Amino acid sequence: MRKIEKQMNTAIATQKDWKNANTSVENLDGVSYVYLHGNKIAEVGEGFIVLYDGDHQTATTKSRLNAVLSENGLPGERVYQKDYVWNVRLTDGTSIPFFSGMRLN
């Protein structure tokens, strides 16, 4: 995990607003909103995560989402790309197509 992603996860865990380079976290009413280049890519709250691609399915977006999932999701959850299509691997090893706004509990 990159240093900026560790800092991002710390901001989520401590419910502190944070910004560094192209990534920021804003906290409001117990929900952390994660932004990349000003585009919302995740919401993290008590018992849920909502994933967005910010209209840009880039390697950096995927890396940030996976960093969020590694600290706040369930074991094994991750975003990956196969044949140019994004998917989400779930805890049971199955995969579902990624869509912006998908909620994981």
C-alpha positions as protocol buffer text, in pm:
chain_id: "A"
residue {
  index: 1
  type: MET
  ca { x: 0 y: 0 z: 0 }
}
residue {
  index: 2
  type: ARG
  ca { x: 129 y: 344 z: -90 }
}
residue {
  index: 3
  type: LYS
  ca { x: 211 y: 603 z: 175 }
}
residue {
  index: 4
  type: ILE
  ca { x: -72 y: 831 z: 57 }
}
residue {
  index: 5
  type: GLU
  ca { x: -317 y: 540 z: 90 }
}
residue {
  index: 6
  type: LYS
  ca { x: -203 y: 472 z: 446 }
}
residue {
  index: 7
  type: GLN
  ca { x: -259 y: 840 z: 528 }
}
residue {
  index: 8
  type: MET
  ca { x: -601 y: 822 z: 362 }
}
residue {
  index: 9
  type: ASN
  ca { x: -697 y: 518 z: 571 }
}
residue {
  index: 10
  type: THR
  ca { x: -576 y: 690 z: 888 }
}
residue {
  index: 11
  type: ALA
  ca { x: -802 y: 986 z: 810 }
}
residue {
  index: 12
  type: ILE
  ca { x: -1095 y: 749 z: 762 }
}
residue {
  index: 13
  type: ALA
  ca { x: -1021 y: 562 z: 1086 }
}
residue {
  index: 14
  type: THR
  ca { x: -979 y: 879 z: 1291 }
}
residue {
  index: 15
  type: GLN
  ca { x: -1268 y: 1065 z: 1123 }
}
residue {
  index: 16
  type: LYS
  ca { x: -1040 y: 1359 z: 1035 }
}
residue {
  index: 17
  type: ASP
  ca { x: -1054 y: 1568 z: 720 }
}
residue {
  index: 18
  type: TRP
  ca { x: -734 y: 1525 z: 520 }
}
residue {
  index: 19
  type: LYS
  ca { x: -584 y: 1619 z: 183 }
}
residue {
  index: 20
  type: ASN
  ca { x: -259 y: 1527 z: 12 }
}
residue {
  index: 21
  type: ALA
  ca { x: -187 y: 1580 z: -358 }
}
residue {
  index: 22
  type: ASN
  ca { x: -477 y: 1430 z: -558 }
}
residue {
  index: 23
  type: THR
  ca { x: -653 y: 1247 z: -272 }
}
residue {
  index: 24
  type: SER
  ca { x: -873 y: 1382 z: 7 }
}
residue {
  index: 25
  type: VAL
  ca { x: -1105 y: 1261 z: 281 }
}
residue {
  index: 26
  type: GLU
  ca { x: -1397 y: 1461 z: 420 }
}
residue {
  index: 27
  type: ASN
  ca { x: -1591 y: 1343 z: 723 }
}
residue {
  index: 28
  type: LEU
  ca { x: -1953 y: 1430 z: 791 }
}
residue {
  index: 29
  type: ASP
  ca { x: -2194 y: 1271 z: 1039 }
}
residue {
  index: 30
  type: GLY
  ca { x: -1985 y: 956 z: 1082 }
}
residue {
  index: 31
  type: VAL
  ca { x: -1930 y: 895 z: 710 }
}
residue {
  index: 32
  type: SER
  ca { x: -1594 y: 939 z: 539 }
}
residue {
  index: 33
  type: TYR
  ca { x: -1607 y: 1058 z: 178 }
}
residue {
  index: 34
  type: VAL
  ca { x: -1297 y: 978 z: -27 }
}
residue {
  index: 35
  type: TYR
  ca { x: -1211 y: 1188 z: -333 }
}
residue {
  index: 36
  type: LEU
  ca { x: -955 y: 1146 z: -610 }
}
residue {
  index: 37
  type: HIS
  ca { x: -895 y: 1453 z: -828 }
}
residue {
  index: 38
  type: GLY
  ca { x: -1214 y: 1597 z: -677 }
}
residue {
  index: 39
  type: ASN
  ca { x: -1427 y: 1299 z: -784 }
}
residue {
  index: 40
  type: LYS
  ca { x: -1595 y: 1094 z: -511 }
}
residue {
  index: 41
  type: ILE
  ca { x: -1465 y: 736 z: -518 }
}
residue {
  index: 42
  type: ALA
  ca { x: -1586 y: 597 z: -184 }
}
residue {
  index: 43
  type: GLU
  ca { x: -1811 y: 645 z: 116 }
}
residue {
  index: 44
  type: VAL
  ca { x: -1716 y: 460 z: 433 }
}
residue {
  index: 45
  type: GLY
  ca { x: -1957 y: 444 z: 726 }
}
residue {
  index: 46
  type: GLU
  ca { x: -2046 y: 217 z: 1014 }
}
residue {
  index: 47
  type: GLY
  ca { x: -2100 y: -120 z: 850 }
}
residue {
  index: 48
  type: PHE
  ca { x: -2095 y: -14 z: 486 }
}
residue {
  index: 49
  type: ILE
  ca { x: -1875 y: 97 z: 197 }
}
residue {
  index: 50
  type: VAL
  ca { x: -2003 y: 251 z: -126 }
}
residue {
  index: 51
  type: LEU
  ca { x: -1764 y: 237 z: -423 }
}
residue {
  index: 52
  type: TYR
  ca { x: -1757 y: 479 z: -716 }
}
residue {
  index: 53
  type: ASP
  ca { x: -1522 y: 505 z: -1013 }
}
residue {
  index: 54
  type: GLY
  ca { x: -1547 y: 885 z: -1038 }
}
residue {
  index: 55
  type: ASP
  ca { x: -1607 y: 833 z: -1412 }
}
residue {
  index: 56
  type: HIS
  ca { x: -1242 y: 725 z: -1445 }
}
residue {
  index: 57
  type: GLN
  ca { x: -1154 y: 357 z: -1422 }
}
residue {
  index: 58
  type: THR
  ca { x: -782 y: 412 z: -1379 }
}
residue {
  index: 59
  type: ALA
  ca { x: -512 y: 215 z: -1201 }
}
residue {
  index: 60
  type: THR
  ca { x: -493 y: 489 z: -937 }
}
residue {
  index: 61
  type: THR
  ca { x: -867 y: 481 z: -871 }
}
residue {
  index: 62
  type: LYS
  ca { x: -856 y: 103 z: -839 }
}
residue {
  index: 63
  type: SER
  ca { x: -556 y: 124 z: -604 }
}
residue {
  index: 64
  type: ARG
  ca { x: -732 y: 376 z: -377 }
}
residue {
  index: 65
  type: LEU
  ca { x: -1048 y: 162 z: -370 }
}
residue {
  index: 66
  type: ASN
  ca { x: -848 y: -148 z: -283 }
}
residue {
  index: 67
  type: ALA
  ca { x: -672 y: 42 z: -4 }
}
residue {
  index: 68
  type: VAL
  ca { x: -1012 y: 142 z: 136 }
}
residue {
  index: 69
  type: LEU
  ca { x: -1133 y: -218 z: 110 }
}
residue {
  index: 70
  type: SER
  ca { x: -820 y: -360 z: 271 }
}
residue {
  index: 71
  type: GLU
  ca { x: -874 y: -154 z: 587 }
}
residue {
  index: 72
  type: ASN
  ca { x: -1252 y: -124 z: 597 }
}
residue {
  index: 73
  type: GLY
  ca { x: -1394 y: -410 z: 393 }
}
residue {
  index: 74
  type: LEU
  ca { x: -1421 y: -780 z: 458 }
}
residue {
  index: 75
  type: PRO
  ca { x: -1125 y: -1012 z: 396 }
}
residue {
  index: 76
  type: GLY
  ca { x: -1087 y: -1094 z: 28 }
}
residue {
  index: 77
  type: GLU
  ca { x: -1289 y: -803 z: -110 }
}
residue {
  index: 78
  type: ARG
  ca { x: -1108 y: -624 z: -389 }
}
residue {
  index: 79
  type: VAL
  ca { x: -1154 y: -450 z: -721 }
}
residue {
  index: 80
  type: TYR
  ca { x: -976 y: -606 z: -1016 }
}
residue {
  index: 81
  type: GLN
  ca { x: -975 y: -576 z: -1392 }
}
residue {
  index: 82
  type: LYS
  ca { x: -1012 y: -860 z: -1639 }
}
residue {
  index: 83
  type: ASP
  ca { x: -1039 y: -807 z: -2014 }
}
residue {
  index: 84
  type: TYR
  ca { x: -1067 y: -430 z: -1957 }
}
residue {
  index: 85
  type: VAL
  ca { x: -1373 y: -474 z: -1731 }
}
residue {
  index: 86
  type: TRP
  ca { x: -1376 y: -395 z: -1360 }
}
residue {
  index: 87
  type: ASN
  ca { x: -1508 y: -657 z: -1119 }
}
residue {
  index: 88
  type: VAL
  ca { x: -1531 y: -694 z: -742 }
}
residue {
  index: 89
  type: ARG
  ca { x: -1415 y: -1012 z: -575 }
}
residue {
  index: 90
  type: LEU
  ca { x: -1626 y: -1094 z: -273 }
}
residue {
  index: 91
  type: THR
  ca { x: -1531 y: -1274 z: 47 }
}
residue {
  index: 92
  type: ASP
  ca { x: -1657 y: -1609 z: -80 }
}
residue {
  index: 93
  type: GLY
  ca { x: -1431 y: -1588 z: -387 }
}
residue {
  index: 94
  type: THR
  ca { x: -1708 y: -1507 z: -633 }
}
residue {
  index: 95
  type: SER
  ca { x: -1696 y: -1197 z: -849 }
}
residue {
  index: 96
  type: ILE
  ca { x: -1957 y: -948 z: -957 }
}
residue {
  index: 97
  type: PRO
  ca { x: -1934 y: -669 z: -1215 }
}
residue {
  index: 98
  type: PHE
  ca { x: -1831 y: -335 z: -1069 }
}
residue {
  index: 99
  type: PHE
  ca { x: -2077 y: -49 z: -1101 }
}
residue {
  index: 100
  type: SER
  ca { x: -2038 y: 302 z: -969 }
}
residue {
  index: 101
  type: GLY
  ca { x: -2243 y: 341 z: -652 }
}
residue {
  index: 102
  type: MET
  ca { x: -2229 y: -25 z: -549 }
}
residue {
  index: 103
  type: ARG
  ca { x: -2265 y: -82 z: -176 }
}
residue {
  index: 104
  type: LEU
  ca { x: -2078 y: -346 z: 19 }
}
residue {
  index: 105
  type: ASN
  ca { x: -2181 y: -434 z: 374 }
}
